[in-house]
Each structure stands twice: as C-alpha cells, then as structure tokens.
Amino acid sequence: MNRTLQIHPRDNVLVALDDLENGAEIHWNGRKVKTVERIPAKQKLAVEDIPKGGPLYMYGVLVGRATEDIPRGARLRTGNVVHATEAYSDKSDSYTWTPPDVSAWQSRSFRGFHRSDGRVGTANYWLIIPLVFCENRNVEVIREALLEELGYPRPSSFAVNTRRLVELYQQGAETADLLEADIVQSAEEQSGRRLFENIDGIKTLDHEGGCGGTREDADSLIRLLAAYIDHPNVGGATVLSLGCQHAQIAMLRKALRERHPDFDKPLVILEQQQSPSEREFIAEAVKRSFVGLIEANRNQRREASLSKLCIGLECGGSDGFSGISANPALGHASDLLVALGGCAILSEFPELNGVEQELLNRCVDKATADKFAHLMETYARRAEAVGSGFAYNPSPGNIRDGLITDAIKSAGAARKGGTSPITSVLDYTEPAAGQGLQLLCTPGNDVESTTGLAGSGANIIVFTTGLGTPTGNPVAPTIKVSTNTRLARRMPDLIDIDAGTIISGQDSIESKGREILDYIIRVASGEITPRAVQLGQDDFIPWKRGISL
C-alpha cells in the first residue's frame, strides 16, 4: 500500500494514506520528501517549499494560500493555510465525454412502481403532511393510529422495551440486573404481517414552517410539499391544514397542478378549523387515509428500465479520504447510470466552490452554464451579506480530518458528479429535467440537501460519509458509503458499502463504482433495505431561503 497520494499532476500537496512519523521518507515524482513532523492519515503535506502567500493545489485546482512559509514535508493546518479559489468566467471550452462501458448492464432492469406520467418509483409510501407546524402533533397521532394496526414497525429497526425495566423494578431487581436487562426488540418483533403488501411504509413530513415566517418561505415550503406528494416513490398522501396559516390549501393545489396537471394519486386534504372537534378531525383523517391506502396498494412492482433511475449524490461528515475513495467511486457509478440513460443530481452549491469553471465547461450549452453561474453568484452574495461566506463551510469535524479549507472540501465533493456532461441546472424544488447529470442549488447542510434532492425527484440517494452521519430521507431510500474501512467496522449499523478498500488497494475506483451501481439496482427493486431505512432515519428539513450553509 502506498503511504501517500498525489491526486493530480499539478498538485504540490500530498494526502497521507497512513500515519507518517516525523522523518518518514516519501518517494514522489522521482524525488524523495522527508516529513519534518508527524503527519496523521488523511492530512496533507507540502511536497515543496511554499512561501507565504504561495498557492496550494489539490485535484489540479487552487485550494488555498500559505499564510506563512511552509517547508517541504510539513503538515498543512488552518494556522498556515487560508481558503482561496481561482476566479471563474463564462463557459470557455467545449466538452467531450467518453462514456464508460455499460455492456454488463444493458440487459438489466429493476422492479419498481410505475406512475401514470412514465416515472417509476423505487418504493411506494403513504405520506402524512402538515401544512403548518401547528398540525405536527395531529400528524403523529394519525401515524400512531395506523402503524401498528397495519403491521408496520415503529420508525426504527429496533424498539426499546421500557416495560421490561418497569417489571424488573417492581419485582425488586438490583441496579446491576436493570443495567444488564435485554430491552431491545427488532423490527420483526415489533410488527406483524403488513395489511397492505404494496405499501412500503407510512411516513410523515414534520416541519417548523407554514406560518410566522416570510411569504417567500411559505411559497418555497408549499412547492417542496407538492414535490414530495408528486414524487414517484409516493403512492398517496394525507394533508392536514389548520386553516389560518400562510401556507394555504389553495396554494398546494396550485403547486400540484403546475407540477403535474394530470395528478391522479389518492390525496386526502382536511382543514381542522372546518371540523367540529379535534376528535372528529383525527377520526376523519384516519378513515380517509385508510381508503386511500387501499387504492395506493393496487400498484405493484413491475420491471422497469435502468433509465428510470434518478440518484441523488450526497456527502456528509466528510473526511480527508472522501475525495479519493467514496466520492470518485460514486462519481463512476453516476457516469455508468448516465450512460445507461438515467439521471444523477449533484447538489450542495457551497461545496462546488472552487471548481465552478470545470463545471461550467461541462455544461451542454451556454444557457445551462449561465444559470449555474447566476445561482452560484446569488448564493455567494447572500452568504456574504449576512457576514458569512463559503469559506466558513467546513465543520470542525471536516477540519479535524484534513478538510482545512472549503476549496479542498469542494474539490473532493464535486467528484461525486463523475465526468459526464451537465445537462441541466435546477433551482431548489425544480424537478429533474430528463436524463443526464444535473446540478441542484441546495445548502451544504446534509439534511437540507437530501430534502432538496428528493424534492427534485431523486428516487434513490447515495450518501458518502467519512465520519459517520446518521441520516436518511422519508421517501428516497438512502444508501450509505463509508470513505474508510475503520468507519465501516465501527458503525456497521449505518454503513451499507465500504469504499475504504480503495485506500487499502483492494479495489479500484471503477470496481467500487460498479459495486455501488449493482447495490442501487437491488435497493430499487426492494431486494435490499438500506441501513438508513431500517433505522427509520426519515429526516426532512425544508430550506428557508435565508442563508444556510
């Protein structure tokens, strides 16, 4: 196993693949570099003397400048490096792409839920949605009334049986007995056989919006909720309105018509202030939801082309290996799917900072490139206007694990998008447009981003993580890929695929990309349930169009 990696020939920085002791001798580009201090795995070291103000390159792009003289063999830190990127302009080059060989998948398909507009879902969920936060409690009451009786487990792969502790306490058990008691039940122990075999679950979209904020936020929320109701993985929905809030029922109906004029899924919409009592309101919602579930259950899985897959590309809890293992492997899986006629969506605009010119040049036409540049510039200005900026994006965990500037983080994050041309650029809540790689404007915040990915139509999300991020999405099954084997072994209940085998040399980026695509197909067919789905990680955070990084 090599102990360091130069990602691009232009780079004057190496990534430590292993812990390097002080005085370790590194062979690089026909030369020897001796470390002048200990360099932990995932951290970066200079391979030449870099003067104060000098540029630092990774992935072939500018990722920072030295704030002091950095000797060859020294570790890069926040104390000696500051974020810096190269300016970008208009689309300047034509782009030629050679698709990867997809002959192994040409005869493959997946078993999904076909919708009347031609899209295909990888799941079939019933949603219960509040139009305003005042209805969150009623939403939970309705879900609780339905889950157990219809044979669905609680939203987790396990449940904690507190009743067992009560019984032991009443029997006079000692503290040691209480602490040793087995009180965890599996999902299978919690539930019986599902009444509706073709309904994969009943999910809620609790949120804190709908009233009290800006009208812009209410409009954005309505468009997002309409997108989830219209999502190919959703078979129908129950919507609860209080009645007096900004986010009105008429607004939702209008957003649904604009998104899908021939919308034909079962949809229950109820307004509490028009009901004689909360008791009757809840009862009516449960009865009408049950009738809607009967209709939605008639849809069954059938064979579908892989071109009907639309994957969301996400990273979170990133580390110093993200950009050289899991992200490029996911990028190769994305290229494979695009070559098969499918769709991939790359989001998190703050994490594309520094690679804008490359992405602009990959856009299929000037209009697409101009839209990307406009959205990036608008986002950057709004961030700076509130005293922030893309440079503040890396979290303490990112920095601790080697992502010391946003440009380093961004250059690695962008590799999730592979190398295919960019066919479309989407603003938040805009639906994916046809096939190919598409860019979606969302924050870098993991859950705000995955919420947006599903809102634009991703029917599977693949989420790479280096530190371990316990999150998922209510409607889009989320596959977790670890950047390092240590994480996969430490958190096996969260991780589906280990890309750390790229670091150890057991796998190539291409072989791991093929593994990821095969896994996506099996999840899309309902053959495998990803860990995030098993754990009930149904996180949903709408993006308020104020600034969120």
N, C-alpha and C positions, 0 to 999 in steps of 0.2 A: 504494500500500500504506500502510495506517495504521501509525504507528510505535509506538502503544501500544494497549492493550485494557483496557476495564473489563468484567469478566465479568458482574457483577450490579449492578443499580442501587443496592443498599445499600453496595457496596464503597467504601472510602476508600483503596484501593490500586489502582494500575495495573500491568499487565505490559508491560515493554518488548519490543516485537516486533523491534526493531532496536537497534543500539548508539546510545545517545543521548549526545552530547557535553555537557560542562559548559556550562550556559547555554542548552540547547535549549528551544525554546518548544513546549509541548504544549497542544493545544486539547482541553478536556474539559468536557462538560456545560455548554457555553455559556461556559466560563471559560478563561483561559489559566494554565498552570502552567509555570514555568521551572525546569529542573533546577538544583540547586546543586552538583552533582558529576557525574562521568561515570557513566552507568547502562548496563552491558553488556546486550545482548539476553538475555532470559529472566529478568532480575532484576526486582524490584518497587520502585516508588517511591510515596511518600506524596503524596496529592493535596490534603491539608490539614495544618495544623499538628496534630501528635498529642502531647499532653502525656505525661509519664512516667506509666505505669500505664494510659494510654488504650487502647481496643480497636482492633484491626485486623481488617477484614472483607475476605474474598475468597469468591467463589462465594455470597455472601449470608450467610455464617456467620462466627462468630468464629474466627480462626485464630491469634491471638497478642495480646500486650500489649507496649506500649513499655516498655523498661527505662530510658529516658532521653527527654528531649524530642526529638522528630523533626520538623524543619521541613518544610514543604511543598516537594516537589521533591527530597527526599533519598532515598537508597537504603536499603532495609531490609536489615539484616545480622543475623547471630547475636549481634553485640555490642550491638544496640539493640532486639532483639525476643526475647521468650520465648514458648514454646508455651503456648497457652491455648485452651480449648474451652468451649462452653456445656453446662450440665447437661441431661440428658435424663430423661424420666419414662416413663409408660405411653403406649401408643398413644392419641393425643389427637384425631385428626381422621379422618374418612372420606376415602377417596382415590378420585378419579375419573380414569380414564385414557382418552384418545382415541387408539386405535391408529393408527399411520401407514398410509398407503395401500400395500397389498401386491398390488394387482391385477396388477402386472408379473410376479409370481412365482406366481400362482395355478395356472398350468398347468405349472410347473417341477417337476422331480424330480431325484434323484441316483441313481447306480448304486452300491449297497452290498451288503454281505454280511448276509443275513437270518439271524437266530438263532431258535431254536425258541420263545423266550419273547416274540417280537414285536419285540425291539430290532434295530437294523440297524447294522452296523459300517461304518466308512469305510476300513478296512484289514482284513487277515487275517494276523496274526502268530502265530508259534510262540514260546512263552516257555520259557526255561531258568532255573529259580529255585532258589537255595539257601535252605533253611530257617534256616541259621545261617552266619555268616561263615566258618567252617572249610571250607565247601564252595565258596567263591568260586573257588579255583584249578581245581577239577574242572569247575565250570560253564564256565570259559574254555576248558579242554581240549576239552570236548564241542562247544562252539560252533565252535572252530577246526577240529575234525574234520568238521563239517557244512558250514560256509560255502562254502569254495572248491569242494568236490566237487558241491555242489548248485547252483552257479552264482551265489552271492550275493557282492557286493563286500565288502571289509573295511568296518567301520563308519565310513566317511568317504566324501566324494565324490572323494577322491584318496588316493593312497598314495605314500610316499617310497621310491624305489628306491635303497637304500643299496648294493646290489650293484654298481650302476654306479660309485659312488665307489671301491669296492674294486678294480674292474677298472682304472680310470684310474690309481689309485695304483700298482698292480702293473706298469702299463705305463710308469711313470716320469713321470706328469703333474706339472706345476708347480702351485703353490698357486693361481695365477690360473685355471688350467684347471679345477681342482677346484671353485672358487667359482662359475664360470660354467656348470658342467655342469647340464643339464636332468635332474633326477632325480624329477620329479613325474609320476605316472601318473593318468589319470582313472579313474573307477569303471568305465567301459566297457572300459578296457584291462585292468583287474584281473580281470574276471569273464567267464564265458561265458554261454550261454543257461541260464535257470533251469529246473531239472528240474520243479519244482512251480510252474506258472504262476500259480496262485491263492493262493500263499503270498507275502506281500509282504516277509517277512524273518524272520530268527531273532534274537530279542532276549533279553538277559539282564537280570536284576534284582539285580545285585551289591549287597550292603549290609554293614553292620558290626554287625548285630543278631542276635537269636535266642538269645543266651545271655550271661550275665555282667552283664546289666542288671537292671532291675526286672521283676517279673512283669507289671506294667501295660504296660511297653514291649513285652514278648513278645506279650501279647494283642493290642495295637494293631498290631504288625507282622503277625501272623497274619491279622487282619481285612483289612489292606491287601493282602497277597499273595492272599488269596481274592478280593478285589475285582478285582485285575488278571487273575487266571485267568478270572473270570466276565465280564470286560469285553467289550463287543460287538465290539471290534477284535481280539480274540484268538480264534484257532481251536483252540488246544490248548496243552498245557504239559507240560514235564518238571520234576519237583520232586526235588531232592536233599536228603536228610536225613543228618546224621551218626548220630544216634540217641540221644545222651545230653543234648541241649540242652533249654533251657526250651521253645522253640517246637517242639512235637511234631506228628507227622503226624496224630494223632487230633484235635488242636486245629484243624488246617487242614481236615480233612474235615468237622468240625462247623460251622466257619465257612462253608464252601461250602454245606452243607445249609440253614443258616439263611438264607443269601443267595439261594439258588436250589435249592429242594427237588428240582427235576427236571433238575438239571445233567446235560448229555449230551455235552459235548465230550470228545475223547480226552485222557486225563490219565495220565501216567506218574509214579509216585511210587516212589522207591528209597531204601533206607537203607544207608549204607556199612558200618556195623558189623554188618550181617547178610550182607555179601558176603565171599567167601573171600579176595579181594585187590582192591587198587585197580584193577589192570589189568582184572579181570573186571567190576568195578563200572562202569568207564567204558565198556567194550565193550557191556555190557547196556543202559546208558543210550542209547548211540548207536543200537543196533539197535531198541530200543522207540520211540525218538523218530522214527526213520525210518518205522516202521509207522504211528505216529500222524500224521505229516505226510501220508502217503498218504490217510488218512481226511479230514484237515482240508482237503486240496486239492480235495476234491469240491465244496466250496461255491464258487459263482461269483457274480460281481456281477450284481445284478438291480435293476430300477427300484424306487425307494422314495420315499415322500412326504417333503417337506422337514420335516414334523413329527417325523420320526425323527432329526433332527439335534439334538445336545446340545453346545453350545460352552462351553468354559472361558474365562473372561475374566481375563487376567493382565497385569500390567505389571511391568517391572523395568528397572533402570538408568534411572529416570525423571529427567526434566529439567523446566525451567521451562515448557516447551511441552506437556508430557504432558496436562495437564488442559484444554487449549484446542484441541488438534488430534487426536491419535490416540485418546485415551480417549473423548471425546464421539462421535467417528466410530464407534468400536467400540460405544459405547452405542446409537447409532442402528441399527447392524447387529443388535444384540441385540434391540432393540424390533421390528425387522422380522421376525426369526425367531420371537419370541414371538407376534406377531400371526398368524404362519403355523402356530401350534400347536406350535412347537419349544420347546426348553429352553435356558436360559443359566444358568451358575453363576458367581457373583461370590464370590471368596474373600478372603484376606488381612485378617483381622479387625483387626490393628493399624493398617491403612490405611483403616479406616472410622471411626477415632476423630475425633469432632467433627461427624459427620453422622448420628449414631445416631438423633436424633429424626426426621429426614426419612425414614430407612429404616423406623423403627418405624411411622410413619404410613402408609407404603406397604404394610405387611403386610396380607394379606387378612383376617386375623382376630386377635383378642386372643391366642389361644394361640400363633400363629406369632410375634407381636411379643414375647410374654413369653419364648419360647425364645431369641430373638435377644438380648434384654436380659440374660438369665441367662448365656448363653455369653460375651458381651462382659464382663460384670462379673466372672465367674470368671477369665477370661483376664487382665484388668487386675490383679486381686488377686494372682494367681500371679506376674505380672511384678514387681509392687511388692515382693512377699515376698522376692525374690532381689536386691533393690537396683536394679531396672531399672524400666521403665515405657514406655508408648507414646511418650512424649516423646523417647526415645532411638532411635527407629526410623530417622529419616533417616540415610543413609550420607554419608560425606564427598563422594562424587560428587553425590548429591542436593543437598546444601547448596551446593556449588560452583556448581551450575547453577540456583540460585534457590529450591529447596525447603527453606527455612531452619527450618521447624517441621513437626512431624508433622501438625498440623492442615491446613497448606497442602497437604502431600503427600496427605493422606487425602481432602480435599475434591475434589482433581483425580482421584485414583484411583477414587473412587466413581462418577465419570461413565461408567466402563466399563459400569456396570449400567443405563444408559439411564434410562427413566422409567416402565417398566411396573410393575404391582403385584408384590409379592414373595409368591409362592405357597407357599414352604416355606423352612425354615431347617434346615440339616444340621450335625451334629457331624462331626468328622473320621472318614472311612471310611463314613459313611452314604450309601447310594445315592440318587441324584436321584429325587425323588418326582413323577412325572408331568411336566406341562408348565409353562411359565412361568419367570420369573426366580426363582432360588433362591440363598440365601446359605450359604456353606460356611465353617466355622471352620477356618482354617489360619493358620500364621505368615505374615509378610510376606516371609520368605526365598523367593526366586524358585523354587528347585528343590523345597523342601519344599511350597510351594504348588501348583506344577504337578503334583507327585507326587500330592497330595491331590485335585486336580481330576480327574485320570484315574481315581483310585480311586473317585470318586463317579459315574463314568460318562460324563464328557465324551469324545465321540468325535472332537472337533477342539478344539485350544486356539489361541486368538488372543492373541498376546503383544505388547504395545506397549512400545517402548523409545526413550529419548531419547539414551542414551549408548552403546548397543550392548551387548547381553547375549547371549553365545554359548551358548545352552542350548536344550534341547528335551525330549521325553519319549519313552520307549521304545515306547509303544503308541498315543498320541494325536498324530497329525500336528500340528506346531506352526507356525503362520503368524506371521511377524514383521512388525510395522508400525512404521515409524520416525515419530517425532514431528516431525522436521525433515529437510529435504532434504539438508543438509550431511552428516548421518549416512548417509542412503541412498546418497549418492555415494561416501562414504569407505569404507563397508563393504557393497558390493553383494553379496558372497557370503553375508551374513547376513540381508539385508532383502528381504522379498517385496513390500511395499506402502509407498509413501512418502505419509504424511499431512502432510508439510511443505507441501504445496501448499495446505493450508487457511491456513497462516500467510501465504503469499505472495498469497493471494486468488484463486488459480486454481480452487480447489474450495471447496464449502461442506461443512459437517459432514454434511449429508444426502447429497450426491453421493458423498462418500468412504465413508460408511456403506453405500451401495448397492454401491459397488465392492468393499468388503470382503465383503459377503454373496455376491456373484457369485463371488468368489475362493474362499470357503468351499465353495460348491457344487461347483466344479471340483476342488478338493482332495478333497472327499468322494467324488467319482466316480472318483478315480485318474487324472484327466486332467493334473493338475499335481502335482509333488513339491516341497513347500516346501523352502527352503534348509536349515532345521534337520534335516530328514530326509536330504537329500543329504549333509550333513556328518556324519551319524551322531551327532548330539547327543542321546544317549539317557540323560539324567540322571535319577537316581532316588535320592531321599533321604527315607526314612521320617521322620516327625516323632516324636521321643521326647517324651512328654507332660510332660517338664520344660519349662522356658521357653526358647523360641527366638523371637526377634523377626525 
